[in-house]
């Protein structure tokens, strides 16, 4: 049983510095693993063909890889690489890739797969240990919502990218003014920065990037994820409560309900954005 002090979770969520994010993921990543049966930590990209968590998560990786043009890429930085499952997925489809999994969380790197052409690098997103103009693509799949200052990550991406390189992000964003009243419980359980769509786009263009493509796919992320949980709650509750208290599952359930409502009201969305220098 994973013991979590609710006060610690509140402090980690309110402060949201790098150590706090590490503590959050170390404590709560097993919730996602228990619910999905896998090691991918994204919300998933859902449709009629991908209608359960693990397949939806793989669909997100597949779609994002195509969106980032990995078929034309050799050297990739996967910044905020989680447990390494997306990198393994991409190497299967793009065997010529040289993937560098960058993660400030050393515990996650320890459990990441050690495979050919996948390097595991313990580093912060705002000081990338790569030389100038050395990589073809920088990816951040559902991780850049934690990077701060966000502008420093963009500056570092610009520095390490080749002139023809691509920066591609997938992340939750706010659309309207995300006040405490509008976000409700998400203000405290959405354990990342609440970056707005406008802030992300301005941060990229101010640093000299040209936006080549952007998609808002929240209705294919939040809504079906919540529906799946509601339809399978009893089964998922049993899996989660093997490791966590009923309090944790209840908070998760209420957060998902609020997430769906915020998505339907266009308070939050899910952004895929691709840009070049």
N, C-alpha and C positions, 0 to 999 in steps of 0.2 A: 504494500500500500504506500503510495506517494503521499507524504505529509506536507501540506502547504499551509503556511500561515497567511490568512487573508490579509492581514496588515502588510506583510511583505509584498503581496501582489499589488495592493493599492499603491504602495510607495514606488515599486518598480514602474507601474503604469503611469503615475503622475510625473516621475522624474525623467524616465525614458532615456537615460544615458546609456553608453555602450555596455557597461557592466549590468545595468538593469535589464537590457534586452537579452543578454546572455542568460541571466537568471530566469527570465520568463520562458525562454525557449527550452532551457534545460528542464524546467518544471512542467511545462505544458505541452511540449511537442508529443509526448507519449499519448496525450488525449487524441490528437489527430491520427497517430499510428494505430491506436486501439479502434478508432471509428472506421478507418479505411482498410486496415490490414496491410498497409505499405509504408514506405519511407518518404513519399513525396509530401510536401507541406503546403502546397498551393490549394486554393479553393476549388479548382476544377473549372473546366469549360464544358458545360452541359448541353446536350440535345437528346433527341429520341434514341440515337445510336450509342450515346455515352451518358447513361442515366444512373450510374452508381459511382461512388466516390473515386475508386482507384482508376476506373476507365476514364472518368471525366478529368482527373488530374493528368493522366497520360495524354489525353486529347489537348489539354492546355499546353503541355510541353511540346507536343507535335506542332500545334498551330503557331506557337510562339517561335519555334525553330524556323519554320517556313517564313514567318513574318520578318524575322531577323536575317533572312537570306543565308542561312548556314550552309546551304549547298554550294555557295560561292566563297566560302570562308575557310581559312586555315587555322589561324591563331586566335583563340577566344578567351576572354576573361569572363568567368561566371561569378559575379560579385554578390556575396550573400548566398552561397551555394547550398546552405542547409546541410542535409545528410548525404548530398552527392547523387541522389537518385536521378535528377534531371540530366546531369552530366553523363551518367551511364546511358540513359535513354538516348541522348543526342549522339553519342559515340556509336551507338548501334546503327543509326540511320545515316550518319555522316562519318564513316570510318577514317577519313583523312584529317579530321579535326585534331588539333593540339589544344586540349582544354585545360585551363588553369582555374581551379576552384578556390576562390578567395573567400575566406570566412574568418571573422574575428573570434568566433566561438570555437576554441580548440577542442572542446568536448565533442562537438558535432563532427569536426574533421577526423577525430580518432575513430569514429564509427562510419566514416565515408569509405566507399570501396576503393581499393588500390588496384587500378587497372592501367593497362598500357595507354600512353598518351593522355593521362589525366594526372596533373600535378595538384597536390593539396598544399595551400599556402595560407598560413595564419597571419592575417593582416587586416587592418581597418580599411573601410571603403574610401576614406578621405586621404589616405597616403598609400597609394598602390606601389608595391615594390617592383616596378618595371621601368625600363628606360623609355625615353621619348620616342614616339613614332614607331612602336614595336609590335602592335597588335592590330588585327583586322577587325575585331568586333568586341565590344563590351556589352554584356548582358546583365540584367538584373531582373530575375523572375520573382516577383512578389517579395522583394527585399528592400528596394530603394525607399519605401515608406518609412524605414527605420534610419536611413542615413541622414546624419546632420553634422555640420551644416550641409544641406543638400547642394548648395553651390560649390562646396569644396569637392564633392564627389564628381560633379559635372566638370570642374576644372581638371581634376585628375584624369578623368576619362578623355578629355580633349588632349591632354598632354601625351598619354600613352598610345592613342589611336594614330594609325597611319592616316595620311591625308584623304584616302579613299575609304576610310573605315566607317563602321556603323555603330551607333549607340542605340540599344533597344531596351525599353523598360516595360514591365507589366506590374501594375500596382493599383491598390484601392485609392480613390481620390474623393474629395468632397466637391460638390457642384455648386450648391447654394451656401449661404452663410451657415456654417455648422455650429450653431449655438448649443448650449447645454440642453435647452428645451427641445430642440429638434433631434439631437443625437440621443438624448436620454441615457440609458445604461451603456450605450456604445462609447460615450465620452470617457468612461472608466474601463471598459473591457476591450475597446479597440486599442490594443497595446502598441501603438505606433504613432508617428506624427500624423496629424490630420491635414496632409497637404492638399491644397485645392488644385483643380485642373489648371486654372489660370497661373498659379504659382509655378507649377511644373513647366508649362510651356514658356513662361517668361524666363525661368531659370535657364532653360536650354538655349533660347534665342539670344539672351543677353551674353552668353558665353561663346557665341559665334556659330551655333549649330543651326542648320536648316531642317525643319520638320518635313519629312518625306511622307509620312503616313500616320494616322491616328485613328483608333477605334475605341468606342465606348461599348463594353459588352456586359455591363452589370446585370442586365436582365437574364443573361445566360450563365451567370455566376452565382449571385446571391440568392435569387428567388428559387431556382431548382435545388440548390444546396439545402436551403431551409425546408423546402417541401419534402426532400428525401429524409431529412432528420425527423420531421414531424411524422411521416408515414412509417418510419422504422424506429421510433424512439425507444420502445420497450427493449428491442434487441440491442440497440446501441448503448442504452443505459446500463444494461448488464455488463457489456464489454468494458465500458468506462469505469464502472464501479468496482471492477476487479482491481483497479489501481488507484482510484480516487474516491473521495467521499461523495455522497449524494449532493452536497452543497455545490461542488464544482460542476457536476452535470446540470444542476438547475440553473446556475449562472450561465453556462454555455447555451442551454436551450433558450433562455430569455434573451440572450444576446443575439442569437440567430433570428428570433422573431422580430426584434427591433431592427436588425440588419435588413431583413426583407422589407419591412415597412419603410425604412429610410431609402431603400432602392426604389420602391414603387413610387415614393414621393419625390424622387430625383434630388434627394439630399446627398446621396453618395452614388458613385458609379465605379466602374473598373476600367482602367485605361491601359491600352497598348499603344505605345508611341515609338516611332523609329525616326532617327535623324542622322544627318551627315554634316561634316564640316564644310 
